[in-house]
Amino acid sequence: MTQRLRLNKNADRRLKAGHLWIYSNEVDIKETPLKNFAAGETALVEASNGKVMAVAYVNPHSLIAARVMSRDPEMRLDRSLFVHRFNQALALRQRLYAQPFYRLIHGEGDLLPGLVIDRFGDVLVVQLNTAGMQALADEIVDALEKVIKPEVIVFRNDTGGRRQEGLEAHIEVIKGTLPDEVVLEENGARFVVPVLNGQKTGWFFDHRVNREWINRQVEGKRVLDVFSYVGGWGVQAAVHGAKEVLCLDSSGPALDQVARNAELNGVQDKVAVSEGDAFEALAALKAEGEEFDVIILDPPAFIKKRKDIPNGERAYARLNREAMRLLGRDGLLLSASCSMHLAPERLMDVVRGAVRHQDRHGQVIFQGHQGPDHPVHPAIPETSYLKALGMRVFRD
């Protein structure tokens, strides 16, 4: 028999507004003690008056104690539900993209909290980020077999979210044989994706639209791609007419992939790489008298938790200041942040402050966010995380 999870009085307001999370302090632990639930167990969520509101899975060890999977109390968390949600998600992606390279499932944005799936043609990379999704792994795989029929399924279960859920990390090819090179196409360029040992699932589809915009600004320009990873920005810039591109990253293996991806697109003569700490490298480039027409800043999340905001904002400010010192008289800066806790207006403040620090003028000519294959849940602000500002930086 399915257990019930009762909420405190008035704790149902966010759920009524459409939110999918239930925090541990919202649970009536006298009526339904969290200690009685196993991690990943299914429960019926009920308001303080006993009215059933939703079906969720529970993790008594997490701050987010439960995540809603359906508003229908009769719904079972089984293969049938996943087939339905996968078909809904696939219909959106097929409407958006002509080729099968995209984020197929974006957690709460696709009403499947804790589940991320990126698609690289016939290869699916799956992240089970919560105990609830881990418990449903077999149903997820069965549903993918029915809806997508992939040749290869990879579990990239090595995320920080799993550690917070008390889950072990592991990476495993659970179906098929992974080809020597997994290749995707984006904005007219091709990339080899390190799905087993790269960052996240091996690629960042969320910046596709922002990269498409910068690609239109680079013809004949000298471009610096900071935190380049495998060259998503820099190699695309070269493909779209940049005169010269320097990709800067602290990871040697990532820069090896930049070189491979440049070769794959026939732009190896225009793409150079440099390994090192971003802040130190920017200072060294300035000391060497280097100058660029376009600079792309796509750093990792400097603010992972709310307590990191002060230090994180200082890091973003310093990064943008150092980068602007390398821009020519009339340059373009693309400044991005994937830190959910950095509000869009704060990124604007950071970039504005960096412009004034250099005693220059700035014009915001582009404001970007995550692509449509990373849908934002309108009731969950946390699902809107990516920001990108295109700033013209110039002198009188």
Backbone torsions as a table, in degrees:
resi	resn	phi	psi	omega
1	MET	NA	133.6	-178.7
2	THR	-69.0	129.9	177.6
3	GLN	-71.4	160.7	176.8
4	ARG	-110.3	143.8	177.7
5	LEU	-118.1	110.3	-175.6
6	ARG	-95.1	140.2	179.4
7	LEU	-94.4	155.2	172.7
8	ASN	-67.3	164.7	178.5
9	LYS	-58.8	132.6	179.4
10	ASN	69.3	3.0	179.0
11	ALA	-80.1	-0.5	-179.9
12	ASP	-91.7	1.0	-174.4
13	ARG	-63.3	-44.7	-179.7
14	ARG	-65.3	-38.7	177.9
15	LEU	-63.4	-40.1	177.7
16	LYS	-63.7	-30.3	179.0
17	ALA	-79.9	-6.2	176.3
18	GLY	112.9	-5.8	-179.5
19	HIS	-64.7	155.7	-176.9
20	LEU	-111.7	-2.0	-176.1
21	TRP	-105.6	146.2	172.9
22	ILE	-126.0	119.9	-179.9
23	TYR	-83.9	155.7	-174.9
24	SER	-61.0	-31.9	-178.9
25	ASN	-79.6	-1.0	176.1
26	GLU	-95.5	-5.7	-177.4
27	VAL	-90.7	136.3	174.3
28	ASP	-78.5	91.8	-172.5
29	ILE	-77.7	-10.1	173.5
30	LYS	-74.6	-42.8	-179.7
31	GLU	-79.2	-41.0	-176.7
32	THR	-135.4	81.7	-178.1
33	PRO	-58.1	131.8	179.6
34	LEU	-62.9	-29.5	-178.2
35	LYS	-63.8	-14.4	179.7
36	ASN	-82.6	-6.0	-177.8
37	PHE	-102.6	141.9	171.1
38	ALA	-85.0	151.2	177.8
39	ALA	-61.2	124.3	-179.9
40	GLY	92.1	-1.2	-177.3
41	GLU	-70.8	143.1	177.3
42	THR	-80.2	142.5	179.2
43	ALA	-144.3	154.6	169.9
44	LEU	-91.8	124.4	-179.0
45	VAL	-89.2	128.6	179.2
46	GLU	-127.9	147.7	176.5
47	ALA	-68.7	173.6	-177.5
48	SER	-62.8	-22.2	178.9
49	ASN	-89.1	3.3	177.6
50	GLY	93.1	-3.0	-179.7
51	LYS	-73.4	127.4	-179.6
52	VAL	-73.6	130.5	-175.1
53	MET	-112.2	-29.1	-171.4
54	ALA	-168.5	168.8	169.8
55	VAL	-109.1	132.7	-177.5
56	ALA	-140.8	167.3	166.9
57	TYR	-110.2	153.0	-168.7
58	VAL	-119.9	144.0	166.3
59	ASN	-134.1	105.0	-176.0
60	PRO	-66.7	-12.3	-176.6
61	HIS	-96.9	0.8	-174.9
62	SER	-110.2	150.2	173.9
63	LEU	-59.4	-42.5	171.0
64	ILE	-84.4	99.2	-170.5
65	ALA	-76.0	-25.4	-179.5
66	ALA	-151.7	150.8	178.7
67	ARG	-130.5	127.6	-174.2
68	VAL	-76.5	133.4	177.0
69	MET	-107.1	-25.3	-179.5
70	SER	-159.8	147.6	174.6
71	ARG	-86.7	-8.6	-179.7
72	ASP	-89.0	112.2	-176.8
73	PRO	-65.0	-15.3	178.5
74	GLU	-87.7	-8.4	-175.4
75	MET	-70.3	135.2	175.5
76	ARG	-99.9	140.6	178.7
77	LEU	-85.0	83.7	-174.9
78	ASP	-139.0	-171.8	-178.3
79	ARG	-56.0	-39.5	-177.3
80	SER	-60.7	-41.7	178.4
81	LEU	-63.9	-43.8	-179.6
82	PHE	-66.2	-39.0	176.4
83	VAL	-58.1	-44.5	179.3
84	HIS	-61.6	-48.8	-178.1
85	ARG	-68.6	-37.5	178.3
86	PHE	-64.9	-39.9	177.9
87	ASN	-64.5	-39.9	176.7
88	GLN	-61.4	-45.3	-178.8
89	ALA	-66.8	-41.8	-179.5
90	LEU	-63.4	-40.1	179.6
91	ALA	-58.6	-40.7	178.3
92	LEU	-64.8	-48.3	-177.2
93	ARG	-64.6	-38.2	178.9
94	GLN	-68.4	-26.7	174.4
95	ARG	-71.5	-32.0	-174.1
96	LEU	-89.0	-34.4	-168.3
97	TYR	-130.4	139.9	179.7
98	ALA	-81.6	-21.8	-177.5
99	GLN	-118.1	152.4	-174.4
100	PRO	-83.3	57.0	177.3
101	PHE	-129.3	104.3	-174.8
102	TYR	-174.0	170.2	167.9
103	ARG	-79.0	117.1	-178.5
104	LEU	-80.7	-42.2	179.6
105	ILE	-129.9	125.8	-178.8
106	HIS	-119.3	63.0	172.2
107	GLY	48.5	-127.5	-176.7
108	GLU	-59.0	-31.4	179.7
109	GLY	-61.8	-24.9	176.2
110	ASP	-110.7	21.2	177.1
111	LEU	61.7	28.6	177.0
112	LEU	-132.0	71.3	-175.2
113	PRO	-58.2	132.5	177.9
114	GLY	92.1	-0.3	-177.5
115	LEU	-120.5	129.0	175.1
116	VAL	-128.4	132.9	176.7
117	ILE	-136.7	122.8	172.7
118	ASP	-106.0	141.4	-176.7
119	ARG	-112.3	126.8	174.3
120	PHE	-121.1	76.2	-176.4
121	GLY	66.3	-117.1	-179.2
122	ASP	-90.6	8.7	178.0
123	VAL	-111.6	125.4	176.2
124	LEU	-111.0	132.4	176.0
125	VAL	-112.1	119.7	-170.3
126	VAL	-112.7	134.8	172.7
127	GLN	-119.5	118.5	175.5
128	LEU	-99.5	95.7	-167.6
129	ASN	-91.5	-4.1	-178.2
130	THR	-133.9	161.6	178.3
131	ALA	-62.7	-34.7	179.4
132	GLY	-63.7	-44.3	178.5
133	MET	-71.0	-34.4	175.9
134	GLN	-61.1	-40.6	-180.0
135	ALA	-65.6	-22.9	-177.0
136	LEU	-104.5	17.3	-173.9
137	ALA	-56.6	-43.8	-178.1
138	ASP	-63.9	-41.6	179.0
139	GLU	-64.7	-36.8	179.0
140	ILE	-64.2	-46.7	-179.8
141	VAL	-63.4	-44.3	179.2
142	ASP	-59.9	-41.0	-179.7
143	ALA	-68.1	-38.9	177.1
144	LEU	-63.4	-38.2	177.3
145	GLU	-60.0	-38.4	-178.2
146	LYS	-76.1	-42.6	-172.1
147	VAL	-85.3	-43.3	-173.7
148	ILE	-103.2	-35.0	-174.1
149	LYS	55.2	54.1	-177.9
150	PRO	-71.9	156.5	174.5
151	GLU	-81.3	-30.9	-176.5
152	VAL	-136.1	136.7	171.6
153	ILE	-125.5	126.8	179.1
154	VAL	-115.1	132.1	170.6
155	PHE	-94.3	115.6	172.6
156	ARG	-104.7	72.4	-177.1
157	ASN	-95.7	64.8	-178.7
158	ASP	-133.9	31.6	-175.1
159	THR	-88.7	159.8	175.6
160	GLY	-64.0	-31.9	178.3
161	GLY	-60.2	-35.9	178.7
162	ARG	-65.5	-39.6	178.6
163	ARG	-61.9	-40.7	178.5
164	GLN	-65.6	-25.8	179.1
165	GLU	-88.5	-1.2	-179.1
166	GLY	78.9	25.5	-177.4
167	LEU	-105.5	149.1	177.5
168	GLU	-76.5	153.2	177.1
169	ALA	-91.4	137.9	172.4
170	HIS	-160.4	149.7	176.6
171	ILE	-121.8	130.8	-171.6
172	GLU	-154.7	136.1	169.2
173	VAL	-87.8	111.3	-173.0
174	ILE	-100.1	-8.3	174.1
175	LYS	-148.6	136.4	173.6
176	GLY	76.8	-173.3	178.7
177	THR	-116.9	121.6	-178.6
178	LEU	-69.1	128.0	178.4
179	PRO	-65.3	161.8	-179.1
180	ASP	-58.3	-37.1	177.2
181	GLU	-133.2	125.2	173.4
182	VAL	-94.1	120.3	-172.9
183	VAL	-115.2	135.8	173.3
184	LEU	-122.0	163.9	174.1
185	GLU	-121.7	135.0	178.7
186	GLU	-148.6	128.0	175.9
187	ASN	50.7	40.3	175.4
188	GLY	81.9	8.8	178.2
189	ALA	-125.4	157.3	-179.6
190	ARG	-115.3	145.2	-176.8
191	PHE	-140.3	140.0	168.3
192	VAL	-86.0	129.1	-173.8
193	VAL	-108.2	123.3	177.9
194	PRO	-82.0	79.1	-171.2
195	VAL	-70.5	-23.0	-178.5
196	LEU	-88.5	-34.8	-173.5
197	ASN	-129.0	10.3	177.2
198	GLY	-85.7	-177.4	177.7
199	GLN	-73.0	143.2	178.9
200	LYS	53.4	-120.1	178.5
201	THR	-92.6	2.8	-177.2
202	GLY	110.9	-16.7	-176.0
203	TRP	-151.1	161.3	177.9
204	PHE	-121.2	89.6	178.9
205	PHE	-67.8	-19.3	-170.0
206	ASP	-64.4	-23.3	-178.2
207	HIS	-94.5	9.9	-174.4
208	ARG	-53.2	-48.4	-177.0
209	VAL	-67.0	-38.8	179.7
210	ASN	-68.0	-37.2	175.7
211	ARG	-67.3	-37.4	177.9
212	GLU	-59.6	-39.4	-179.9
213	TRP	-67.5	-48.2	-177.3
214	ILE	-64.8	-29.5	178.9
215	ASN	-59.2	-27.9	-178.6
216	ARG	-82.0	-4.2	-175.6
217	GLN	-109.9	1.0	-165.1
218	VAL	-107.9	-3.7	-174.4
219	GLU	-58.5	126.0	178.8
220	GLY	74.8	7.4	-174.3
221	LYS	-100.2	159.7	171.8
222	ARG	-97.1	122.9	-168.1
223	VAL	-119.5	137.2	172.5
224	LEU	-115.6	122.7	179.6
225	ASP	-110.0	104.5	-176.7
226	VAL	-94.9	137.8	-170.3
227	PHE	60.8	52.6	-168.3
228	SER	-71.0	-21.8	-173.2
229	TYR	53.2	-124.8	-175.0
230	VAL	-95.2	11.4	172.5
231	GLY	99.1	20.6	-178.7
232	GLY	-54.0	-42.9	178.2
233	TRP	-82.6	-52.1	-170.4
234	GLY	-66.5	-45.5	180.0
235	VAL	-65.8	-40.2	176.6
236	GLN	-61.8	-39.0	177.9
237	ALA	-59.8	-42.7	178.7
238	ALA	-63.8	-42.2	178.4
239	VAL	-61.2	-32.1	-177.1
240	HIS	-97.3	22.9	165.8
241	GLY	105.8	3.7	176.4
242	ALA	-59.6	141.4	-179.3
243	LYS	-71.1	-38.9	-174.9
244	GLU	-156.2	138.7	-178.7
245	VAL	-131.8	132.9	171.8
246	LEU	-115.3	121.0	178.3
247	CYS	-101.6	123.4	-176.5
248	LEU	-115.1	128.0	178.5
249	ASP	-156.1	158.2	179.1
250	SER	-86.8	-7.1	-175.7
251	SER	-103.9	116.8	175.7
252	GLY	-60.5	-46.5	177.7
253	PRO	-59.6	-37.3	177.7
254	ALA	-64.1	-40.8	-180.0
255	LEU	-69.7	-30.9	172.1
256	ASP	-60.1	-38.7	178.0
257	GLN	-69.1	-34.3	174.8
258	VAL	-57.8	-47.9	-179.4
259	ALA	-61.5	-40.5	178.8
260	ARG	-65.4	-41.5	-178.4
261	ASN	-70.8	-34.9	174.5
262	ALA	-62.4	-44.1	178.1
263	GLU	-62.4	-41.1	-179.3
264	LEU	-59.2	-30.1	-178.2
265	ASN	-102.3	5.0	177.3
266	GLY	70.1	26.6	-179.2
267	VAL	-120.5	23.3	-176.2
268	GLN	-61.3	-26.7	-179.9
269	ASP	-74.1	-15.7	-177.8
270	LYS	-104.0	-8.9	-173.9
271	VAL	-114.3	121.0	174.5
272	ALA	-113.4	160.2	-179.0
273	VAL	-127.7	154.2	177.1
274	SER	-144.9	126.7	-178.0
275	GLU	-98.7	132.0	176.8
276	GLY	162.5	171.1	174.5
277	ASP	-63.4	134.0	-173.8
278	ALA	-59.6	-47.2	-176.6
279	PHE	-64.2	-44.1	179.3
280	GLU	-66.4	-39.9	-178.6
281	ALA	-67.0	-39.3	178.2
282	LEU	-63.1	-42.4	178.0
283	ALA	-63.5	-40.2	180.0
284	ALA	-66.0	-40.6	177.9
285	LEU	-61.2	-40.3	178.2
286	LYS	-64.2	-43.3	179.8
287	ALA	-62.5	-29.5	179.8
288	GLU	-84.0	-2.3	178.2
289	GLY	79.7	19.1	179.9
290	GLU	-72.1	153.0	179.5
291	GLU	-147.7	142.4	-176.8
292	PHE	-130.7	153.5	176.9
293	ASP	-85.8	-34.8	-177.4
294	VAL	-134.6	131.6	175.8
295	ILE	-126.3	133.1	-179.4
296	ILE	-114.0	124.1	177.0
297	LEU	-115.3	108.7	178.5
298	ASP	-129.4	71.5	-173.9
299	PRO	-76.9	165.0	169.9
300	PRO	-66.8	172.7	-178.2
301	ALA	-68.0	112.3	174.8
302	PHE	-78.9	-16.9	-178.5
303	ILE	-123.4	97.8	-178.7
304	LYS	-94.0	-25.6	178.7
305	LYS	-134.5	160.3	-176.2
306	ARG	-57.6	-35.5	-178.6
307	LYS	-66.9	-16.5	-179.1
308	ASP	-84.4	-3.9	-171.6
309	ILE	-57.3	-51.0	-177.6
310	PRO	-58.2	-50.6	179.7
311	ASN	-65.6	-38.0	-180.0
312	GLY	-64.9	-42.6	178.8
313	GLU	-64.2	-36.8	176.8
314	ARG	-65.1	-37.6	178.9
315	ALA	-66.7	-43.1	176.9
316	TYR	-61.4	-41.8	-179.2
317	ALA	-62.8	-46.8	179.8
318	ARG	-62.0	-43.6	-179.6
319	LEU	-59.4	-46.7	-178.7
320	ASN	-67.3	-37.0	177.2
321	ARG	-63.0	-47.6	-178.6
322	GLU	-61.8	-39.2	-179.4
323	ALA	-66.9	-43.2	-176.6
324	MET	-63.8	-25.4	177.5
325	ARG	-64.0	-19.8	-177.6
326	LEU	-96.4	-2.4	179.8
327	LEU	-80.9	145.6	175.3
328	GLY	-70.6	-170.5	-173.9
329	ARG	-60.9	-35.2	-179.7
330	ASP	-134.3	86.9	-172.8
331	GLY	-114.9	175.4	-179.4
332	LEU	-127.6	128.5	176.4
333	LEU	-114.9	128.6	170.7
334	LEU	-107.4	109.6	-176.5
335	SER	-112.0	121.6	-175.5
336	ALA	-120.8	158.7	173.5
337	SER	-147.7	132.2	175.1
338	CYS	-104.2	12.0	179.0
339	SER	-80.6	112.4	179.8
340	MET	-59.1	-32.4	-176.4
341	HIS	-79.8	-5.2	174.3
342	LEU	-94.0	108.5	-178.6
343	ALA	-67.0	149.7	179.9
344	PRO	-54.1	-39.9	-179.4
345	GLU	-67.7	-27.4	177.7
346	ARG	-73.6	-37.2	174.0
347	LEU	-61.6	-41.0	176.4
348	MET	-59.6	-43.3	178.7
349	ASP	-61.5	-42.3	-179.0
350	VAL	-61.9	-47.5	-177.8
351	VAL	-69.1	-41.1	177.3
352	ARG	-59.3	-44.9	179.7
353	GLY	-62.0	-38.1	179.0
354	ALA	-66.7	-38.0	177.3
355	VAL	-61.1	-47.6	-178.5
356	ARG	-68.7	-32.0	177.8
357	HIS	-60.8	-32.7	178.6
358	GLN	-90.0	5.0	-179.2
359	ASP	54.5	46.0	178.3
360	ARG	-120.6	-179.6	174.5
361	HIS	-108.2	150.5	178.0
362	GLY	-131.2	143.9	173.7
363	GLN	-131.0	121.3	175.7
364	VAL	-78.0	117.1	-178.5
365	ILE	-115.7	-1.1	178.4
366	PHE	-156.8	135.9	171.8
367	GLN	-129.9	116.4	-175.6
368	GLY	-118.6	167.4	177.7
369	HIS	-149.8	-169.2	-176.8
370	GLN	-66.7	150.2	-178.0
371	GLY	-69.7	167.3	-175.1
372	PRO	-69.9	-10.6	172.3
373	ASP	-84.2	4.7	171.2
374	HIS	-120.9	63.7	-172.1
375	PRO	-61.4	143.1	178.6
376	VAL	-90.0	129.1	173.6
377	HIS	-78.8	120.6	-172.5
378	PRO	-63.6	-19.3	179.4
379	ALA	-96.3	-3.0	-174.6
380	ILE	-124.8	92.5	-178.0
381	PRO	-55.9	-28.6	-177.6
382	GLU	-63.1	-19.7	-179.2
383	THR	-79.8	-8.9	174.9
384	SER	-103.6	102.4	-169.3
385	TYR	-125.4	-28.7	-170.0
386	LEU	-92.5	137.3	179.9
387	LYS	-136.6	143.9	175.9
388	ALA	-146.1	130.1	178.1
389	LEU	-117.0	126.5	170.5
390	GLY	-97.4	116.0	-174.5
391	MET	-122.6	121.3	168.9
392	ARG	-77.1	127.8	-177.5
393	VAL	-121.4	119.9	-173.4
394	PHE	-147.1	163.4	176.5
395	ARG	-107.7	158.9	173.8
396	ASP	-64.3	NA	NA
